[in-house]
Amino acid sequence: MSIKRSKQRGSGRRDFAEEHYGFGKASEPDKTWEEYMAGQPDEAFVPYSLAARFEKGTLINHAKFGKGIVVNVEANRVEVLFSDGKKKLGHGAPATQG
């Protein structure tokens, strides 16, 4: 004997969740490393240093990973997109007033 299940129905509030919580929203596609690096002169890249502070969009040149761009900034770390993928690196702590 089989039991026929009825089709589950949603609450109809999907667009509410998308609108207020960001679920299901299509974010703009990330650029590739090649797109970021296209046409960038060598002078545009700053040497990476753990003590330096970086902002989103800064072009850096890392001794081991090569050229990259800062794609996300946290308090003590930056996420940098290199040709072989994203890496999280440390960067200088914000200046404190004393």
Phi and psi restraints in degrees (range 20) as a CNS / XPLOR table:
assign (resid 1 and name C) (resid 2 and name N)
       (resid 2 and name CA) (resid 2 and name C) 1.0 -110.2 20.0 2
assign (resid 2 and name N) (resid 2 and name CA)
       (resid 2 and name C) (resid 3 and name N) 1.0 148.7 20.0 2
assign (resid 2 and name C) (resid 3 and name N)
       (resid 3 and name CA) (resid 3 and name C) 1.0 -106.3 20.0 2
assign (resid 3 and name N) (resid 3 and name CA)
       (resid 3 and name C) (resid 4 and name N) 1.0 125.0 20.0 2
assign (resid 3 and name C) (resid 4 and name N)
       (resid 4 and name CA) (resid 4 and name C) 1.0 -85.2 20.0 2
assign (resid 4 and name N) (resid 4 and name CA)
       (resid 4 and name C) (resid 5 and name N) 1.0 124.1 20.0 2
assign (resid 4 and name C) (resid 5 and name N)
       (resid 5 and name CA) (resid 5 and name C) 1.0 -92.1 20.0 2
assign (resid 5 and name N) (resid 5 and name CA)
       (resid 5 and name C) (resid 6 and name N) 1.0 141.8 20.0 2
assign (resid 5 and name C) (resid 6 and name N)
       (resid 6 and name CA) (resid 6 and name C) 1.0 -82.6 20.0 2
assign (resid 6 and name N) (resid 6 and name CA)
       (resid 6 and name C) (resid 7 and name N) 1.0 154.5 20.0 2
assign (resid 6 and name C) (resid 7 and name N)
       (resid 7 and name CA) (resid 7 and name C) 1.0 -68.5 20.0 2
assign (resid 7 and name N) (resid 7 and name CA)
       (resid 7 and name C) (resid 8 and name N) 1.0 130.8 20.0 2
assign (resid 7 and name C) (resid 8 and name N)
       (resid 8 and name CA) (resid 8 and name C) 1.0 -70.8 20.0 2
assign (resid 8 and name N) (resid 8 and name CA)
       (resid 8 and name C) (resid 9 and name N) 1.0 139.2 20.0 2
assign (resid 8 and name C) (resid 9 and name N)
       (resid 9 and name CA) (resid 9 and name C) 1.0 -111.7 20.0 2
assign (resid 9 and name N) (resid 9 and name CA)
       (resid 9 and name C) (resid 10 and name N) 1.0 139.1 20.0 2
assign (resid 9 and name C) (resid 10 and name N)
       (resid 10 and name CA) (resid 10 and name C) 1.0 -77.8 20.0 2
assign (resid 10 and name N) (resid 10 and name CA)
       (resid 10 and name C) (resid 11 and name N) 1.0 172.6 20.0 2
assign (resid 10 and name C) (resid 11 and name N)
       (resid 11 and name CA) (resid 11 and name C) 1.0 -80.0 20.0 2
assign (resid 11 and name N) (resid 11 and name CA)
       (resid 11 and name C) (resid 12 and name N) 1.0 -10.7 20.0 2
assign (resid 11 and name C) (resid 12 and name N)
       (resid 12 and name CA) (resid 12 and name C) 1.0 79.8 20.0 2
assign (resid 12 and name N) (resid 12 and name CA)
       (resid 12 and name C) (resid 13 and name N) 1.0 7.9 20.0 2
assign (resid 12 and name C) (resid 13 and name N)
       (resid 13 and name CA) (resid 13 and name C) 1.0 -106.6 20.0 2
assign (resid 13 and name N) (resid 13 and name CA)
       (resid 13 and name C) (resid 14 and name N) 1.0 21.1 20.0 2
assign (resid 13 and name C) (resid 14 and name N)
       (resid 14 and name CA) (resid 14 and name C) 1.0 -59.4 20.0 2
assign (resid 14 and name N) (resid 14 and name CA)
       (resid 14 and name C) (resid 15 and name N) 1.0 -45.1 20.0 2
assign (resid 14 and name C) (resid 15 and name N)
       (resid 15 and name CA) (resid 15 and name C) 1.0 -65.4 20.0 2
assign (resid 15 and name N) (resid 15 and name CA)
       (resid 15 and name C) (resid 16 and name N) 1.0 -27.8 20.0 2
assign (resid 15 and name C) (resid 16 and name N)
       (resid 16 and name CA) (resid 16 and name C) 1.0 -63.5 20.0 2
assign (resid 16 and name N) (resid 16 and name CA)
       (resid 16 and name C) (resid 17 and name N) 1.0 -47.5 20.0 2
assign (resid 16 and name C) (resid 17 and name N)
       (resid 17 and name CA) (resid 17 and name C) 1.0 -63.4 20.0 2
assign (resid 17 and name N) (resid 17 and name CA)
       (resid 17 and name C) (resid 18 and name N) 1.0 -42.7 20.0 2
assign (resid 17 and name C) (resid 18 and name N)
       (resid 18 and name CA) (resid 18 and name C) 1.0 -61.9 20.0 2
assign (resid 18 and name N) (resid 18 and name CA)
       (resid 18 and name C) (resid 19 and name N) 1.0 -43.3 20.0 2
assign (resid 18 and name C) (resid 19 and name N)
       (resid 19 and name CA) (resid 19 and name C) 1.0 -69.4 20.0 2
assign (resid 19 and name N) (resid 19 and name CA)
       (resid 19 and name C) (resid 20 and name N) 1.0 -40.4 20.0 2
assign (resid 19 and name C) (resid 20 and name N)
       (resid 20 and name CA) (resid 20 and name C) 1.0 -95.1 20.0 2
assign (resid 20 and name N) (resid 20 and name CA)
       (resid 20 and name C) (resid 21 and name N) 1.0 -24.5 20.0 2
assign (resid 20 and name C) (resid 21 and name N)
       (resid 21 and name CA) (resid 21 and name C) 1.0 -118.8 20.0 2
assign (resid 21 and name N) (resid 21 and name CA)
       (resid 21 and name C) (resid 22 and name N) 1.0 -3.7 20.0 2
assign (resid 21 and name C) (resid 22 and name N)
       (resid 22 and name CA) (resid 22 and name C) 1.0 81.2 20.0 2
assign (resid 22 and name N) (resid 22 and name CA)
       (resid 22 and name C) (resid 23 and name N) 1.0 7.3 20.0 2
assign (resid 22 and name C) (resid 23 and name N)
       (resid 23 and name CA) (resid 23 and name C) 1.0 -70.4 20.0 2
assign (resid 23 and name N) (resid 23 and name CA)
       (resid 23 and name C) (resid 24 and name N) 1.0 135.7 20.0 2
assign (resid 23 and name C) (resid 24 and name N)
       (resid 24 and name CA) (resid 24 and name C) 1.0 78.2 20.0 2
assign (resid 24 and name N) (resid 24 and name CA)
       (resid 24 and name C) (resid 25 and name N) 1.0 -2.3 20.0 2
assign (resid 24 and name C) (resid 25 and name N)
       (resid 25 and name CA) (resid 25 and name C) 1.0 -73.7 20.0 2
assign (resid 25 and name N) (resid 25 and name CA)
       (resid 25 and name C) (resid 26 and name N) 1.0 138.3 20.0 2
assign (resid 25 and name C) (resid 26 and name N)
       (resid 26 and name CA) (resid 26 and name C) 1.0 -84.1 20.0 2
assign (resid 26 and name N) (resid 26 and name CA)
       (resid 26 and name C) (resid 27 and name N) 1.0 113.6 20.0 2
assign (resid 26 and name C) (resid 27 and name N)
       (resid 27 and name CA) (resid 27 and name C) 1.0 -81.9 20.0 2
assign (resid 27 and name N) (resid 27 and name CA)
       (resid 27 and name C) (resid 28 and name N) 1.0 156.6 20.0 2
assign (resid 27 and name C) (resid 28 and name N)
       (resid 28 and name CA) (resid 28 and name C) 1.0 -66.6 20.0 2
assign (resid 28 and name N) (resid 28 and name CA)
       (resid 28 and name C) (resid 29 and name N) 1.0 139.8 20.0 2
assign (resid 28 and name C) (resid 29 and name N)
       (resid 29 and name CA) (resid 29 and name C) 1.0 -64.8 20.0 2
assign (resid 29 and name N) (resid 29 and name CA)
       (resid 29 and name C) (resid 30 and name N) 1.0 141.8 20.0 2
assign (resid 29 and name C) (resid 30 and name N)
       (resid 30 and name CA) (resid 30 and name C) 1.0 -70.1 20.0 2
assign (resid 30 and name N) (resid 30 and name CA)
       (resid 30 and name C) (resid 31 and name N) 1.0 145.6 20.0 2
assign (resid 30 and name C) (resid 31 and name N)
       (resid 31 and name CA) (resid 31 and name C) 1.0 -74.6 20.0 2
assign (resid 31 and name N) (resid 31 and name CA)
       (resid 31 and name C) (resid 32 and name N) 1.0 155.0 20.0 2
assign (resid 31 and name C) (resid 32 and name N)
       (resid 32 and name CA) (resid 32 and name C) 1.0 -84.2 20.0 2
assign (resid 32 and name N) (resid 32 and name CA)
       (resid 32 and name C) (resid 33 and name N) 1.0 165.2 20.0 2
assign (resid 32 and name C) (resid 33 and name N)
       (resid 33 and name CA) (resid 33 and name C) 1.0 -58.9 20.0 2
assign (resid 33 and name N) (resid 33 and name CA)
       (resid 33 and name C) (resid 34 and name N) 1.0 -40.9 20.0 2
assign (resid 33 and name C) (resid 34 and name N)
       (resid 34 and name CA) (resid 34 and name C) 1.0 -61.9 20.0 2
assign (resid 34 and name N) (resid 34 and name CA)
       (resid 34 and name C) (resid 35 and name N) 1.0 -38.8 20.0 2
assign (resid 34 and name C) (resid 35 and name N)
       (resid 35 and name CA) (resid 35 and name C) 1.0 -66.5 20.0 2
assign (resid 35 and name N) (resid 35 and name CA)
       (resid 35 and name C) (resid 36 and name N) 1.0 -39.9 20.0 2
assign (resid 35 and name C) (resid 36 and name N)
       (resid 36 and name CA) (resid 36 and name C) 1.0 -66.6 20.0 2
assign (resid 36 and name N) (resid 36 and name CA)
       (resid 36 and name C) (resid 37 and name N) 1.0 -38.2 20.0 2
assign (resid 36 and name C) (resid 37 and name N)
       (resid 37 and name CA) (resid 37 and name C) 1.0 -83.3 20.0 2
assign (resid 37 and name N) (resid 37 and name CA)
       (resid 37 and name C) (resid 38 and name N) 1.0 -16.2 20.0 2
assign (resid 37 and name C) (resid 38 and name N)
       (resid 38 and name CA) (resid 38 and name C) 1.0 -57.6 20.0 2
assign (resid 38 and name N) (resid 38 and name CA)
       (resid 38 and name C) (resid 39 and name N) 1.0 121.6 20.0 2
assign (resid 38 and name C) (resid 39 and name N)
       (resid 39 and name CA) (resid 39 and name C) 1.0 76.4 20.0 2
assign (resid 39 and name N) (resid 39 and name CA)
       (resid 39 and name C) (resid 40 and name N) 1.0 8.3 20.0 2
assign (resid 39 and name C) (resid 40 and name N)
       (resid 40 and name CA) (resid 40 and name C) 1.0 -84.9 20.0 2
assign (resid 40 and name N) (resid 40 and name CA)
       (resid 40 and name C) (resid 41 and name N) 1.0 122.1 20.0 2
assign (resid 40 and name C) (resid 41 and name N)
       (resid 41 and name CA) (resid 41 and name C) 1.0 -73.8 20.0 2
assign (resid 41 and name N) (resid 41 and name CA)
       (resid 41 and name C) (resid 42 and name N) 1.0 156.4 20.0 2
assign (resid 41 and name C) (resid 42 and name N)
       (resid 42 and name CA) (resid 42 and name C) 1.0 -58.1 20.0 2
assign (resid 42 and name N) (resid 42 and name CA)
       (resid 42 and name C) (resid 43 and name N) 1.0 -29.8 20.0 2
assign (resid 42 and name C) (resid 43 and name N)
       (resid 43 and name CA) (resid 43 and name C) 1.0 -68.6 20.0 2
assign (resid 43 and name N) (resid 43 and name CA)
       (resid 43 and name C) (resid 44 and name N) 1.0 -17.0 20.0 2
assign (resid 43 and name C) (resid 44 and name N)
       (resid 44 and name CA) (resid 44 and name C) 1.0 -76.9 20.0 2
assign (resid 44 and name N) (resid 44 and name CA)
       (resid 44 and name C) (resid 45 and name N) 1.0 -14.3 20.0 2
assign (resid 44 and name C) (resid 45 and name N)
       (resid 45 and name CA) (resid 45 and name C) 1.0 -95.2 20.0 2
assign (resid 45 and name N) (resid 45 and name CA)
       (resid 45 and name C) (resid 46 and name N) 1.0 132.4 20.0 2
assign (resid 45 and name C) (resid 46 and name N)
       (resid 46 and name CA) (resid 46 and name C) 1.0 -100.2 20.0 2
assign (resid 46 and name N) (resid 46 and name CA)
       (resid 46 and name C) (resid 47 and name N) 1.0 145.4 20.0 2
assign (resid 46 and name C) (resid 47 and name N)
       (resid 47 and name CA) (resid 47 and name C) 1.0 -65.8 20.0 2
assign (resid 47 and name N) (resid 47 and name CA)
       (resid 47 and name C) (resid 48 and name N) 1.0 138.9 20.0 2
assign (resid 47 and name C) (resid 48 and name N)
       (resid 48 and name CA) (resid 48 and name C) 1.0 -73.7 20.0 2
assign (resid 48 and name N) (resid 48 and name CA)
       (resid 48 and name C) (resid 49 and name N) 1.0 136.3 20.0 2
assign (resid 48 and name C) (resid 49 and name N)
       (resid 49 and name CA) (resid 49 and name C) 1.0 -144.2 20.0 2
assign (resid 49 and name N) (resid 49 and name CA)
       (resid 49 and name C) (resid 50 and name N) 1.0 135.8 20.0 2
assign (resid 49 and name C) (resid 50 and name N)
       (resid 50 and name CA) (resid 50 and name C) 1.0 -60.1 20.0 2
assign (resid 50 and name N) (resid 50 and name CA)
       (resid 50 and name C) (resid 51 and name N) 1.0 -31.4 20.0 2
assign (resid 50 and name C) (resid 51 and name N)
       (resid 51 and name CA) (resid 51 and name C) 1.0 -79.1 20.0 2
assign (resid 51 and name N) (resid 51 and name CA)
       (resid 51 and name C) (resid 52 and name N) 1.0 -18.1 20.0 2
assign (resid 51 and name C) (resid 52 and name N)
       (resid 52 and name CA) (resid 52 and name C) 1.0 -79.3 20.0 2
assign (resid 52 and name N) (resid 52 and name CA)
       (resid 52 and name C) (resid 53 and name N) 1.0 153.1 20.0 2
assign (resid 52 and name C) (resid 53 and name N)
       (resid 53 and name CA) (resid 53 and name C) 1.0 -100.0 20.0 2
assign (resid 53 and name N) (resid 53 and name CA)
       (resid 53 and name C) (resid 54 and name N) 1.0 138.5 20.0 2
assign (resid 53 and name C) (resid 54 and name N)
       (resid 54 and name CA) (resid 54 and name C) 1.0 -123.9 20.0 2
assign (resid 54 and name N) (resid 54 and name CA)
       (resid 54 and name C) (resid 55 and name N) 1.0 151.1 20.0 2
assign (resid 54 and name C) (resid 55 and name N)
       (resid 55 and name CA) (resid 55 and name C) 1.0 -113.3 20.0 2
assign (resid 55 and name N) (resid 55 and name CA)
       (resid 55 and name C) (resid 56 and name N) 1.0 161.4 20.0 2
assign (resid 55 and name C) (resid 56 and name N)
       (resid 56 and name CA) (resid 56 and name C) 1.0 -59.7 20.0 2
assign (resid 56 and name N) (resid 56 and name CA)
       (resid 56 and name C) (resid 57 and name N) 1.0 133.6 20.0 2
assign (resid 56 and name C) (resid 57 and name N)
       (resid 57 and name CA) (resid 57 and name C) 1.0 94.9 20.0 2
assign (resid 57 and name N) (resid 57 and name CA)
       (resid 57 and name C) (resid 58 and name N) 1.0 -6.1 20.0 2
assign (resid 57 and name C) (resid 58 and name N)
       (resid 58 and name CA) (resid 58 and name C) 1.0 -70.9 20.0 2
assign (resid 58 and name N) (resid 58 and name CA)
       (resid 58 and name C) (resid 59 and name N) 1.0 133.0 20.0 2
assign (resid 58 and name C) (resid 59 and name N)
       (resid 59 and name CA) (resid 59 and name C) 1.0 -89.4 20.0 2
assign (resid 59 and name N) (resid 59 and name CA)
       (resid 59 and name C) (resid 60 and name N) 1.0 126.5 20.0 2
assign (resid 59 and name C) (resid 60 and name N)
       (resid 60 and name CA) (resid 60 and name C) 1.0 -125.2 20.0 2
assign (resid 60 and name N) (resid 60 and name CA)
       (resid 60 and name C) (resid 61 and name N) 1.0 158.9 20.0 2
assign (resid 60 and name C) (resid 61 and name N)
       (resid 61 and name CA) (resid 61 and name C) 1.0 -122.3 20.0 2
assign (resid 61 and name N) (resid 61 and name CA)
       (resid 61 and name C) (resid 62 and name N) 1.0 112.7 20.0 2
assign (resid 61 and name C) (resid 62 and name N)
       (resid 62 and name CA) (resid 62 and name C) 1.0 -98.0 20.0 2
assign (resid 62 and name N) (resid 62 and name CA)
       (resid 62 and name C) (resid 63 and name N) 1.0 139.6 20.0 2
assign (resid 62 and name C) (resid 63 and name N)
       (resid 63 and name CA) (resid 63 and name C) 1.0 -59.6 20.0 2
assign (resid 63 and name N) (resid 63 and name CA)
       (resid 63 and name C) (resid 64 and name N) 1.0 -37.0 20.0 2
assign (resid 63 and name C) (resid 64 and name N)
       (resid 64 and name CA) (resid 64 and name C) 1.0 -95.9 20.0 2
assign (resid 64 and name N) (resid 64 and name CA)
       (resid 64 and name C) (resid 65 and name N) 1.0 -43.6 20.0 2
assign (resid 64 and name C) (resid 65 and name N)
       (resid 65 and name CA) (resid 65 and name C) 1.0 -92.9 20.0 2
assign (resid 65 and name N) (resid 65 and name CA)
       (resid 65 and name C) (resid 66 and name N) 1.0 -13.5 20.0 2
assign (resid 65 and name C) (resid 66 and name N)
       (resid 66 and name CA) (resid 66 and name C) 1.0 88.5 20.0 2
assign (resid 66 and name N) (resid 66 and name CA)
       (resid 66 and name C) (resid 67 and name N) 1.0 -149.6 20.0 2
assign (resid 66 and name C) (resid 67 and name N)
       (resid 67 and name CA) (resid 67 and name C) 1.0 -80.7 20.0 2
assign (resid 67 and name N) (resid 67 and name CA)
       (resid 67 and name C) (resid 68 and name N) 1.0 141.5 20.0 2
assign (resid 67 and name C) (resid 68 and name N)
       (resid 68 and name CA) (resid 68 and name C) 1.0 -156.9 20.0 2
assign (resid 68 and name N) (resid 68 and name CA)
       (resid 68 and name C) (resid 69 and name N) 1.0 174.5 20.0 2
assign (resid 68 and name C) (resid 69 and name N)
       (resid 69 and name CA) (resid 69 and name C) 1.0 -131.5 20.0 2
assign (resid 69 and name N) (resid 69 and name CA)
       (resid 69 and name C) (resid 70 and name N) 1.0 138.3 20.0 2
assign (resid 69 and name C) (resid 70 and name N)
       (resid 70 and name CA) (resid 70 and name C) 1.0 -73.8 20.0 2
assign (resid 70 and name N) (resid 70 and name CA)
       (resid 70 and name C) (resid 71 and name N) 1.0 120.8 20.0 2
assign (resid 70 and name C) (resid 71 and name N)
       (resid 71 and name CA) (resid 71 and name C) 1.0 -108.9 20.0 2
assign (resid 71 and name N) (resid 71 and name CA)
       (resid 71 and name C) (resid 72 and name N) 1.0 -14.9 20.0 2
assign (resid 71 and name C) (resid 72 and name N)
       (resid 72 and name CA) (resid 72 and name C) 1.0 -154.3 20.0 2
assign (resid 72 and name N) (resid 72 and name CA)
       (resid 72 and name C) (resid 73 and name N) 1.0 141.6 20.0 2
assign (resid 72 and name C) (resid 73 and name N)
       (resid 73 and name CA) (resid 73 and name C) 1.0 -123.6 20.0 2
assign (resid 73 and name N) (resid 73 and name CA)
       (resid 73 and name C) (resid 74 and name N) 1.0 130.6 20.0 2
assign (resid 73 and name C) (resid 74 and name N)
       (resid 74 and name CA) (resid 74 and name C) 1.0 -118.1 20.0 2
assign (resid 74 and name N) (resid 74 and name CA)
       (resid 74 and name C) (resid 75 and name N) 1.0 -179.9 20.0 2
assign (resid 74 and name C) (resid 75 and name N)
       (resid 75 and name CA) (resid 75 and name C) 1.0 -56.1 20.0 2
assign (resid 75 and name N) (resid 75 and name CA)
       (resid 75 and name C) (resid 76 and name N) 1.0 -51.9 20.0 2
assign (resid 75 and name C) (resid 76 and name N)
       (resid 76 and name CA) (resid 76 and name C) 1.0 -120.2 20.0 2
assign (resid 76 and name N) (resid 76 and name CA)
       (resid 76 and name C) (resid 77 and name N) 1.0 6.9 20.0 2
assign (resid 76 and name C) (resid 77 and name N)
       (resid 77 and name CA) (resid 77 and name C) 1.0 -137.8 20.0 2
assign (resid 77 and name N) (resid 77 and name CA)
       (resid 77 and name C) (resid 78 and name N) 1.0 154.5 20.0 2
assign (resid 77 and name C) (resid 78 and name N)
       (resid 78 and name CA) (resid 78 and name C) 1.0 -127.2 20.0 2
assign (resid 78 and name N) (resid 78 and name CA)
       (resid 78 and name C) (resid 79 and name N) 1.0 147.9 20.0 2
assign (resid 78 and name C) (resid 79 and name N)
       (resid 79 and name CA) (resid 79 and name C) 1.0 -103.7 20.0 2
assign (resid 79 and name N) (resid 79 and name CA)
       (resid 79 and name C) (resid 80 and name N) 1.0 123.8 20.0 2
assign (resid 79 and name C) (resid 80 and name N)
       (resid 80 and name CA) (resid 80 and name C) 1.0 -118.8 20.0 2
assign (resid 80 and name N) (resid 80 and name CA)
       (resid 80 and name C) (resid 81 and name N) 1.0 132.3 20.0 2
assign (resid 80 and name C) (resid 81 and name N)
       (resid 81 and name CA) (resid 81 and name C) 1.0 -91.0 20.0 2
assign (resid 81 and name N) (resid 81 and name CA)
       (resid 81 and name C) (resid 82 and name N) 1.0 116.6 20.0 2
assign (resid 81 and name C) (resid 82 and name N)
       (resid 82 and name CA) (resid 82 and name C) 1.0 -109.5 20.0 2
assign (resid 82 and name N) (resid 82 and name CA)
       (resid 82 and name C) (resid 83 and name N) 1.0 173.8 20.0 2
assign (resid 82 and name C) (resid 83 and name N)
       (resid 83 and name CA) (resid 83 and name C) 1.0 -60.6 20.0 2
assign (resid 83 and name N) (resid 83 and name CA)
       (resid 83 and name C) (resid 84 and name N) 1.0 -28.2 20.0 2
assign (resid 83 and name C) (resid 84 and name N)
       (resid 84 and name CA) (resid 84 and name C) 1.0 -100.3 20.0 2
assign (resid 84 and name N) (resid 84 and name CA)
       (resid 84 and name C) (resid 85 and name N) 1.0 14.2 20.0 2
assign (resid 84 and name C) (resid 85 and name N)
       (resid 85 and name CA) (resid 85 and name C) 1.0 123.8 20.0 2
assign (resid 85 and name N) (resid 85 and name CA)
       (resid 85 and name C) (resid 86 and name N) 1.0 -178.3 20.0 2
assign (resid 85 and name C) (resid 86 and name N)
       (resid 86 and name CA) (resid 86 and name C) 1.0 -84.3 20.0 2
assign (resid 86 and name N) (resid 86 and name CA)
       (resid 86 and name C) (resid 87 and name N) 1.0 142.6 20.0 2
assign (resid 86 and name C) (resid 87 and name N)
       (resid 87 and name CA) (resid 87 and name C) 1.0 -132.6 20.0 2
assign (resid 87 and name N) (resid 87 and name CA)
       (resid 87 and name C) (resid 88 and name N) 1.0 144.4 20.0 2
assign (resid 87 and name C) (resid 88 and name N)
       (resid 88 and name CA) (resid 88 and name C) 1.0 -99.6 20.0 2
assign (resid 88 and name N) (resid 88 and name CA)
       (resid 88 and name C) (resid 89 and name N) 1.0 126.1 20.0 2
assign (resid 88 and name C) (resid 89 and name N)
       (resid 89 and name CA) (resid 89 and name C) 1.0 -125.5 20.0 2
assign (resid 89 and name N) (resid 89 and name CA)
       (resid 89 and name C) (resid 90 and name N) 1.0 152.9 20.0 2
assign (resid 89 and name C) (resid 90 and name N)
       (resid 90 and name CA) (resid 90 and name C) 1.0 -77.0 20.0 2
assign (resid 90 and name N) (resid 90 and name CA)
       (resid 90 and name C) (resid 91 and name N) 1.0 154.2 20.0 2
assign (resid 90 and name C) (resid 91 and name N)
       (resid 91 and name CA) (resid 91 and name C) 1.0 -147.5 20.0 2
assign (resid 91 and name N) (resid 91 and name CA)
       (resid 91 and name C) (resid 92 and name N) 1.0 163.2 20.0 2
assign (resid 91 and name C) (resid 92 and name N)
       (resid 92 and name CA) (resid 92 and name C) 1.0 -50.9 20.0 2
assign (resid 92 and name N) (resid 92 and name CA)
       (resid 92 and name C) (resid 93 and name N) 1.0 143.3 20.0 2
assign (resid 92 and name C) (resid 93 and name N)
       (resid 93 and name CA) (resid 93 and name C) 1.0 -71.1 20.0 2
assign (resid 93 and name N) (resid 93 and name CA)
       (resid 93 and name C) (resid 94 and name N) 1.0 148.4 20.0 2
assign (resid 93 and name C) (resid 94 and name N)
       (resid 94 and name CA) (resid 94 and name C) 1.0 -61.9 20.0 2
assign (resid 94 and name N) (resid 94 and name CA)
       (resid 94 and name C) (resid 95 and name N) 1.0 147.8 20.0 2
assign (resid 94 and name C) (resid 95 and name N)
       (resid 95 and name CA) (resid 95 and name C) 1.0 -65.4 20.0 2
assign (resid 95 and name N) (resid 95 and name CA)
       (resid 95 and name C) (resid 96 and name N) 1.0 139.3 20.0 2
assign (resid 95 and name C) (resid 96 and name N)
       (resid 96 and name CA) (resid 96 and name C) 1.0 -108.1 20.0 2
assign (resid 96 and name N) (resid 96 and name CA)
       (resid 96 and name C) (resid 97 and name N) 1.0 148.4 20.0 2
assign (resid 96 and name C) (resid 97 and name N)
       (resid 97 and name CA) (resid 97 and name C) 1.0 -92.5 20.0 2
assign (resid 97 and name N) (resid 97 and name CA)
       (resid 97 and name C) (resid 98 and name N) 1.0 137.1 20.0 2
